[in-house]
Amino acid sequence: MDLRALRQRTGLRISDVAIELDCALSSIRNWEKGRTTPKMEVWQVFRLRDLYQCTEEELVQAAKKSTLAEDS
């Protein structure tokens, strides 16, 4: 499961996540498309984990999968 799938599973929009993490919409889009790797503060990682209702490991794996999809 990639980052987009994690977000969609919870019914969140990109704008919802951007607001909760206090970051740009383009950052979330770029993470999901694998263009950039998420660079977040610790509180943002925990908040994203809670938003996506997943573990930290699932979040890391989803970020890796999103990045690999861009490389293909």
C-alpha positions as CSV (number, residue, x, y, z in Angstrom):
1,M,0.0,0.0,0.0
2,D,1.4,3.4,-1.0
3,L,0.8,6.8,0.6
4,R,-2.1,7.6,-1.6
5,A,-3.8,4.3,-0.7
6,L,-3.3,4.9,3.0
7,R,-4.9,8.4,2.7
8,Q,-7.8,7.2,0.5
9,R,-8.4,4.3,2.9
10,T,-9.3,6.8,5.6
11,G,-11.4,9.0,3.3
12,L,-9.1,12.0,3.6
13,R,-8.5,14.6,0.9
14,I,-5.0,15.9,0.2
15,S,-6.1,19.3,1.6
16,D,-7.2,17.6,4.9
17,V,-3.7,16.2,5.3
18,A,-2.0,19.4,4.4
19,I,-3.9,21.3,6.9
20,E,-3.3,18.8,9.7
21,L,0.4,18.7,8.9
22,D,0.7,22.4,8.3
23,C,2.4,21.9,5.0
24,A,1.7,22.6,1.3
25,L,-0.7,20.7,-0.8
26,S,2.1,20.2,-3.4
27,S,4.2,18.5,-0.7
28,I,1.5,15.8,-0.1
29,R,1.0,15.4,-3.9
30,N,4.7,15.0,-4.5
31,W,5.0,12.4,-1.7
32,E,2.2,10.4,-3.1
33,K,3.6,10.5,-6.6
34,G,7.1,9.6,-5.4
35,R,8.7,12.8,-6.6
36,T,10.0,13.7,-3.1
37,T,10.5,11.8,0.1
38,P,8.5,13.1,3.1
39,K,10.7,15.2,5.3
40,M,8.7,15.8,8.5
41,E,9.2,16.8,12.1
42,V,8.5,14.1,14.6
43,W,5.1,15.6,15.5
44,Q,4.1,15.4,11.9
45,V,5.1,11.8,11.6
46,F,2.9,10.9,14.6
47,R,0.1,13.0,13.3
48,L,0.2,11.4,9.9
49,R,0.3,7.9,11.5
50,D,-2.8,8.8,13.5
51,L,-4.6,10.4,10.4
52,Y,-3.9,7.3,8.3
53,Q,-4.7,4.9,11.2
54,C,-1.5,2.9,10.6
55,T,1.7,2.0,12.3
56,E,5.0,3.9,11.8
57,E,6.3,0.8,9.9
58,E,3.3,0.9,7.5
59,L,4.0,4.6,6.9
60,V,7.6,4.0,6.1
61,Q,6.8,1.1,3.8
62,A,4.1,3.2,2.0
63,A,6.6,6.0,1.5
64,K,9.1,3.5,0.0
65,K,6.5,2.0,-2.3
66,S,5.4,5.5,-3.5
67,T,9.1,6.3,-4.3
68,L,9.6,3.0,-6.1
69,A,6.5,3.6,-8.2
70,E,8.0,6.9,-9.5
71,D,11.3,5.1,-10.3
72,S,9.6,2.5,-12.5
